[in-house]
Every structure is written in structure tokens, then in C-alpha cells.
Amino acid sequence: MMNFPDFNSIKQWFEMNLWTKSMVGDGVVCKKITAEQYKVITGEDYQVQASNPQPESTSESTSVSA
């Protein structure tokens, strides 16, 4: 079974500016690379990304009268 994309591909794509740091981080989330490999590629520690940030709620409520 092939694990694609692999570390070498992701590293090359990042160096060619085809992938952003965020995309490399997605590689960690999808378990294609490790957090340590993220650091090798980007030079920065991997920060856990918020999986699904919720928009801030407003204090205003809307009411519908029938």
C-alpha cells in the first residue's frame, strides 16, 4: 500500500511554494506526516489547528411575529 503524499513529496511541494504551511499542517491531521516532520519541512513547531471553529454569536436576537 502506498502512502501518498509522503514526506518527501510534501517537503518538495512546500519548497516549490506549491503547498502552504496550512496545507503541510493538513498532512499532519491526515497522518501523512508527523508533527516532527512538519517542523523539518517548515522550520516551525506544529500547532494543533482548530477543527471547526464556530462563529461568534451575537447578542441580538431576531423575533418573528405572526
mmCIF file of the C-alpha atoms, coordinates in Angstrom:
data_MODEL
# 
_entry.id   MODEL 
# 
loop_
_atom_site.group_PDB 
_atom_site.id 
_atom_site.type_symbol 
_atom_site.label_atom_id 
_atom_site.label_alt_id 
_atom_site.label_comp_id 
_atom_site.label_asym_id 
_atom_site.label_entity_id 
_atom_site.label_seq_id 
_atom_site.pdbx_PDB_ins_code 
_atom_site.Cartn_x 
_atom_site.Cartn_y 
_atom_site.Cartn_z 
_atom_site.occupancy 
_atom_site.B_iso_or_equiv 
_atom_site.pdbx_formal_charge 
_atom_site.auth_seq_id 
_atom_site.auth_comp_id 
_atom_site.auth_asym_id 
_atom_site.auth_atom_id 
_atom_site.pdbx_PDB_model_num 
ATOM 1  C CA . MET A 1 1  ? 0.000   0.000  0.000  1.00 0.00 ? 1  MET A CA 1 
ATOM 2  C CA . MET A 1 2  ? 1.348   3.385  -0.980 1.00 0.00 ? 2  MET A CA 1 
ATOM 3  C CA . ASN A 1 3  ? 1.169   6.280  1.485  1.00 0.00 ? 3  ASN A CA 1 
ATOM 4  C CA . PHE A 1 4  ? 0.831   9.257  -0.837 1.00 0.00 ? 4  PHE A CA 1 
ATOM 5  C CA . PRO A 1 5  ? 1.579   12.040 -0.464 1.00 0.00 ? 5  PRO A CA 1 
ATOM 6  C CA . ASP A 1 6  ? 4.618   11.138 1.553  1.00 0.00 ? 6  ASP A CA 1 
ATOM 7  C CA . PHE A 1 7  ? 7.125   13.236 3.486  1.00 0.00 ? 7  PHE A CA 1 
ATOM 8  C CA . ASN A 1 8  ? 9.458   13.762 0.511  1.00 0.00 ? 8  ASN A CA 1 
ATOM 9  C CA . SER A 1 9  ? 6.642   14.878 -1.794 1.00 0.00 ? 9  SER A CA 1 
ATOM 10 C CA . ILE A 1 10 ? 5.168   17.288 0.755  1.00 0.00 ? 10 ILE A CA 1 
ATOM 11 C CA . LYS A 1 11 ? 8.631   18.709 1.523  1.00 0.00 ? 11 LYS A CA 1 
ATOM 12 C CA . GLN A 1 12 ? 9.368   19.258 -2.158 1.00 0.00 ? 12 GLN A CA 1 
ATOM 13 C CA . TRP A 1 13 ? 5.984   20.867 -2.813 1.00 0.00 ? 13 TRP A CA 1 
ATOM 14 C CA . PHE A 1 14 ? 6.458   23.221 0.149  1.00 0.00 ? 14 PHE A CA 1 
ATOM 15 C CA . GLU A 1 15 ? 9.939   24.187 -1.051 1.00 0.00 ? 15 GLU A CA 1 
ATOM 16 C CA . MET A 1 16 ? 8.493   24.891 -4.517 1.00 0.00 ? 16 MET A CA 1 
ATOM 17 C CA . ASN A 1 17 ? 5.786   27.084 -2.921 1.00 0.00 ? 17 ASN A CA 1 
ATOM 18 C CA . LEU A 1 18 ? 3.099   24.732 -4.178 1.00 0.00 ? 18 LEU A CA 1 
ATOM 19 C CA . TRP A 1 19 ? 1.971   23.981 -0.613 1.00 0.00 ? 19 TRP A CA 1 
ATOM 20 C CA . THR A 1 20 ? 1.445   26.457 2.230  1.00 0.00 ? 20 THR A CA 1 
ATOM 21 C CA . LYS A 1 21 ? 2.182   25.840 5.917  1.00 0.00 ? 21 LYS A CA 1 
ATOM 22 C CA . SER A 1 22 ? -1.531  25.265 6.384  1.00 0.00 ? 22 SER A CA 1 
ATOM 23 C CA . MET A 1 23 ? -1.508  22.564 3.725  1.00 0.00 ? 23 MET A CA 1 
ATOM 24 C CA . VAL A 1 24 ? 1.516   20.919 5.346  1.00 0.00 ? 24 VAL A CA 1 
ATOM 25 C CA . GLY A 1 25 ? -0.416  21.036 8.630  1.00 0.00 ? 25 GLY A CA 1 
ATOM 26 C CA . ASP A 1 26 ? -3.269  19.235 6.903  1.00 0.00 ? 26 ASP A CA 1 
ATOM 27 C CA . GLY A 1 27 ? -0.739  16.499 6.157  1.00 0.00 ? 27 GLY A CA 1 
ATOM 28 C CA . VAL A 1 28 ? -0.264  16.069 9.909  1.00 0.00 ? 28 VAL A CA 1 
ATOM 29 C CA . VAL A 1 29 ? -4.028  15.963 10.507 1.00 0.00 ? 29 VAL A CA 1 
ATOM 30 C CA . CYS A 1 30 ? -4.425  13.308 7.789  1.00 0.00 ? 30 CYS A CA 1 
ATOM 31 C CA . LYS A 1 31 ? -1.492  11.349 9.261  1.00 0.00 ? 31 LYS A CA 1 
ATOM 32 C CA . LYS A 1 32 ? 0.600   11.595 6.109  1.00 0.00 ? 32 LYS A CA 1 
ATOM 33 C CA . ILE A 1 33 ? 3.453   13.186 8.104  1.00 0.00 ? 33 ILE A CA 1 
ATOM 34 C CA . THR A 1 34 ? 4.240   13.617 11.793 1.00 0.00 ? 34 THR A CA 1 
ATOM 35 C CA . ALA A 1 35 ? 4.454   16.830 13.798 1.00 0.00 ? 35 ALA A CA 1 
ATOM 36 C CA . GLU A 1 36 ? 8.240   16.346 13.851 1.00 0.00 ? 36 GLU A CA 1 
ATOM 37 C CA . GLN A 1 37 ? 8.295   16.111 10.052 1.00 0.00 ? 37 GLN A CA 1 
ATOM 38 C CA . TYR A 1 38 ? 6.165   19.284 9.889  1.00 0.00 ? 38 TYR A CA 1 
ATOM 39 C CA . LYS A 1 39 ? 8.933   21.056 11.799 1.00 0.00 ? 39 LYS A CA 1 
ATOM 40 C CA . VAL A 1 40 ? 11.596  19.688 9.439  1.00 0.00 ? 40 VAL A CA 1 
ATOM 41 C CA . ILE A 1 41 ? 9.617   20.969 6.440  1.00 0.00 ? 41 ILE A CA 1 
ATOM 42 C CA . THR A 1 42 ? 8.514   24.383 7.751  1.00 0.00 ? 42 THR A CA 1 
ATOM 43 C CA . GLY A 1 43 ? 11.108  25.141 10.418 1.00 0.00 ? 43 GLY A CA 1 
ATOM 44 C CA . GLU A 1 44 ? 8.323   25.794 12.921 1.00 0.00 ? 44 GLU A CA 1 
ATOM 45 C CA . ASP A 1 45 ? 6.643   23.711 15.618 1.00 0.00 ? 45 ASP A CA 1 
ATOM 46 C CA . TYR A 1 46 ? 3.316   22.217 14.618 1.00 0.00 ? 46 TYR A CA 1 
ATOM 47 C CA . GLN A 1 47 ? 0.367   23.929 16.264 1.00 0.00 ? 47 GLN A CA 1 
ATOM 48 C CA . VAL A 1 48 ? -2.868  21.976 16.579 1.00 0.00 ? 48 VAL A CA 1 
ATOM 49 C CA . GLN A 1 49 ? -5.431  23.538 14.287 1.00 0.00 ? 49 GLN A CA 1 
ATOM 50 C CA . ALA A 1 50 ? -8.999  24.194 15.347 1.00 0.00 ? 50 ALA A CA 1 
ATOM 51 C CA . SER A 1 51 ? -11.027 21.531 13.583 1.00 0.00 ? 51 SER A CA 1 
ATOM 52 C CA . ASN A 1 52 ? -14.205 23.530 13.072 1.00 0.00 ? 52 ASN A CA 1 
ATOM 53 C CA . PRO A 1 53 ? -14.227 26.967 14.657 1.00 0.00 ? 53 PRO A CA 1 
ATOM 54 C CA . GLN A 1 54 ? -17.703 28.237 15.408 1.00 0.00 ? 54 GLN A CA 1 
ATOM 55 C CA . PRO A 1 55 ? -18.585 31.833 14.525 1.00 0.00 ? 55 PRO A CA 1 
ATOM 56 C CA . GLU A 1 56 ? -19.150 34.128 17.463 1.00 0.00 ? 56 GLU A CA 1 
ATOM 57 C CA . SER A 1 57 ? -22.788 34.505 18.341 1.00 0.00 ? 57 SER A CA 1 
ATOM 58 C CA . THR A 1 58 ? -24.326 37.939 18.508 1.00 0.00 ? 58 THR A CA 1 
ATOM 59 C CA . SER A 1 59 ? -26.297 39.211 21.447 1.00 0.00 ? 59 SER A CA 1 
ATOM 60 C CA . GLU A 1 60 ? -29.084 40.401 19.176 1.00 0.00 ? 60 GLU A CA 1 
ATOM 61 C CA . SER A 1 61 ? -31.986 38.046 18.725 1.00 0.00 ? 61 SER A CA 1 
ATOM 62 C CA . THR A 1 62 ? -34.489 38.223 15.984 1.00 0.00 ? 62 THR A CA 1 
ATOM 63 C CA . SER A 1 63 ? -38.141 37.582 16.556 1.00 0.00 ? 63 SER A CA 1 
ATOM 64 C CA . VAL A 1 64 ? -40.789 36.861 14.018 1.00 0.00 ? 64 VAL A CA 1 
ATOM 65 C CA . SER A 1 65 ? -44.326 37.926 14.759 1.00 0.00 ? 65 SER A CA 1 
ATOM 66 C CA . ALA A 1 66 ? -47.181 36.051 13.166 1.00 0.00 ? 66 ALA A CA 1 
# 
